[in-house]
Amino acid sequence: MQQKSRRAEELSYLNAIACLMVIFIHVASYGIVYAVPDSLQAALVYFPWRLAACVVPVFLFSSAVKMAFQYEEHYTLREYAGYVAGRVRSIYLPYAGWNLIYYVVFVLLGYYSVSVLGFTKMLVLGSMSAPFYYIVLAMQFYLLKPLWFWIIRHLRWYVAIPSAVIVTFLSLYLNAFLGLCGINFPYIDRIFATYLVFWVVGLYAGRHWEQLTESLAGAGKSVALAAGIVLLTAVIPYLQYAKGIWLVDTTYHKVLMDLLSIIVLLWVSLKLRGAGERVRKCLMFISSASFFIYLSHCLFLTLTEHFLPLVGVTKISVVLVIRALVCYGVPLSLYALIARLQAAAGARSVKSRVKS
């Protein structure tokens, strides 16, 4: 029982860190677009923005680890149906609800005209808002749960992981191949195979969690080396961004950097188990709020983007600060308020049952 709680603890910290990173990506995107590419201001925004780009692989890795914890030798159709129903209730229905909220706001702002077909298409593709594609992606992994259990049961890690690497790399260049055939398919980032390596690595990490975390916790020098490699290799895409010159295709390189980033962030999460109580409580709160924040923060970001130019606020540094305050502050505050109201409602319900 103690081991399970420790598992949940470090994965909660990892989830909280990833949540903060995904907000940062969207907050900082304004600087990436509008700062002078070869300026110091652009560099200060670009490097943390680039390093945070591992966030989707981190989320997938964490989810796969949790699924591996649930592994069973015999998995019935009834259990699978119950699992899928639970994923639909806890993930897809909130996602659909937030899509509707975004759509109403976007229509009121004049971004869209009312169209049932248009709304349905965006709901299915996850294109209503920048982070929504992840929900479409994650649901594919959840729906394939029996496949992941089969892989764990029948394949050794040294077969499954290299195979996943090959599938991932082939998927990354699928659109280029289809282009040779005159086919344009712009939704590669919404197909599970494109991220398969991160999921499969997470599955086997979850199956050997105690050994992995024990080894990683004591591998500070190796983790520092991994972090150094990630930092140094971020220079290549920066030069391409800042100078506008083509140096090398970084597609393959990013997969490796994302895997190294997962190792570094997991090591940090393991070390956070020894942090002060206030820090751990804060991270646990962020982790519990992460799905709400993930779905909601871009709505507040869009409202900020819409109204700031109207009041004459366009200076990059000022806009970035305001975007950060809004995107971090409003969703967290709103979640805390909702949680408090729910707790109060629950307490009143308990009192009424006791009295009756």
BELDAPE-V892172 format. One record per pair of residues at least 12 apart in sequence whose ideal C-beta (glycine too) atoms are under 10 Angstrom apart, sorted by the first residue. I is the first residue (numbers start at 0). J is the second residue. Records with the same first field share a line. If there is no record, write none. Layout:
BEGIN
I->J  J
END
This chain:
BEGIN
2->208  209
3->68
5->208  209  212  269  272
6->64  65  68  205  208  209  212
7->65  68  283  286
8->268  269  271  272  279  282  283  286
9->61  64  208  212  216  265  266  267  268  269  270  271  272
10->60  61  62  64  65  68  205  208  265  268  286
11->61  268  271  279  282  283  284  285  286  287  289
12->264  265  267  268  269  270  271  272  274  278  279  282  283  285  286
13->57  58  60  61  64  261  264  265  267  268  269  271  282  286
14->57  58  61  62  65  268  282  283  285  286  287  289  290
15->268  271  279  281  282  283  284  285  286  287  288  289  292
16->51  54  57  264  265  267  268  271  282  285  286  289
17->51  53  54  55  56  57  58  60  61  261  264  268  285  286  289  293
18->54  57  58  282  285  286  288  289  290  291  292  293  296  330  331
19->51  54  282  285  289  292  327
20->47  48  50  51  52  53  54  57  58  260  264
21->51  52  54  55  57  58  129  130  133  289  292  293  296  297  326
22->51  54  130  289  292  293  296  297  300  322  323  326  327  330  331
23->44  47  48  50  51  54  322  323  326  327
24->47  48  49  51  52  54  55  129  130
25->48  51  128  129  130  296  297  300  301  322  326
26->44  48  296  300  303  318  319  320  321  322  323  324  325  326  327
27->43  44  45  47  48  49  51  319  322  323
28->44  48  129  300  304  319  322
29->44  300  303  304  307  315  318  319  321  322
30->43  44  45  48  315  316  318  319  322
31->44  45  48  49  240
32->44  315
33->313  314  315  318  319
34->315  316  319
35->241  315
36->237  239  240  241  242  243
37->237  238  240  241  242  243
38->241  315
40->315  316  319
41->237  240  241  315
42->237  240  241
43->316
44->315  316  319
45->233  236  237  240  241
46->230  233  234  236  237
47->233
48->233  240
49->229  230  232  233  234  236  237  240  253  256
50->226  229  230  233  256  260  263
51->260
52->233  236  253  256  257  260
53->197  229  253  256  257  258  259  260  261  263  264
54->130  133  257  260  264  293
55->130  132  133  136  137  188  193  194  197  257
56->194  196  197  198  200  201  253  254  256  257  258  260  261
57->197  201  257  260  261  264  265
58->133  136  137  194  197  201  289  293
59->133  136  137  140  191  194  195  196  197  198  199  200  201  257  261
60->194  196  197  198  199  200  201  202  204  205  257  258  260  261  262  264  265
61->197  201  204  205  261  264  265  268
62->137  140  141  197  198  201  202  205
63->140  147  197  198  199  200  201  202  203  204  205
64->198  200  201  202  203  204  205  206  208  211  265
65->201  205
66->82  140  141  144  147  148  151  198  201  202  205
67->147  148  151  201  202  203  204  205  206  207  208
68->205  206  208
69->82  144  147  148  205
70->147  148  151  152  202  205  206
71->148  151  152
72->148  151  152
73->148  152
74->144  145  148  149  152
75->145
76->145
78->144  145
79->142  144  145  148
82->141  142  144  145
83->138  141  142  144
85->141
86->137  138  140  141  142  144
87->138  141  142
89->290
90->134  137  138  141  290  294
91->122  134  135  137  138  141
93->134  290  291  294  295
94->122  125  127  131  133  134  135  137  138  290  293  294
95->122  134
96->294
97->127  128  131  134  291  293  294  295  297  298
98->118  119  121  122  125  126  127  128  131  134  294
99->118  122  127
100->127  294  295  298
101->118  121  127  128  131  294  295  297  298  301
102->114  117  118  121  122  127  128
103->118
104->298  301  302  305
105->118  121  127  128  298  301  305
106->118
108->301  302  305  306
109->305
110->301  305
111->127
122->134  135
123->135  189
124->185  186  189
125->137  138  186  188  189
126->185  186  189
127->297  298
128->294  295  296  297  298  300  301
129->297  300  301
130->292  293  294  296  297
131->189  293  294  297
132->186  188  189
133->188  189  194  293
134->189  290  293  294
135->186  188  189  190  191
136->188  189  190  191  193  194  198
137->191  194  198
138->191
139->189  190  191  192  194  198
140->191  194  195  197  198  201
141->191
142->191
143->191  198
147->159  198  199  201  202
148->202
150->162  163  198  199  202  203
151->199  202  203  205  206
154->199  202  203
155->203
156->199  200  202  203  204  206  207
157->203
159->195  196  199  200  202  203
160->195  196  199  200  202  203
161->196  199
162->195  196  199
163->192  194  195  196  197  198  199  200  202  203
164->195  196  199  200  251  254  255  258
165->195  196
166->191  192  193  195  196  199
167->192  193  194  195  196  197  198  199  251  254
168->193  195  196  250  251  254
169->192  193  195
170->187  188  190  191  192  193  194  195  196
171->187  188  192  193  194  248  250  251  253  254
172->187  248  250  251
173->187  190  192  193
174->186  187  188  193
175->187  250
193->254
194->254  257
196->254  255  257  258
197->254  257  258  261
200->258  261  262
201->261
204->261  262  265
211->262  265  269
212->265  266  268  269  272
213->269
215->262  263  265  266  268  269
216->265  266  269  270  272  273
217->266  269
218->262  266
219->266  270
221->262  266
222->259  262  263  264  265  266  267  269  270
223->263  266
224->259  263
225->256  258  259  260  261  262  263  266
226->259  260  262  263  264  266  267
227->259  263
228->255  256  259  260  263
229->255  256  257  258  259  260  262  263
230->256  263
232->249  252  253  255  256  259
233->249  256
234->246
235->247  249  252
236->249  252  253  256
268->282
284->331  334  335  338
285->327  331  334
287->334  338
288->330  331  333  334  335  337  338
289->330  334
290->334
291->330  331  333  334  337  338
292->326  327  329  330  331  333  334
293->330
294->330
295->326  329  330  333  334
296->325  326  327  329  330  331
297->326  330
298->326  329  330
299->322  325  326  327  328  329  330  333
300->322  325  326  329  330
302->325  329
303->318  321  322  323  324  325  326  329
304->318  322  325
307->321  322  325
END
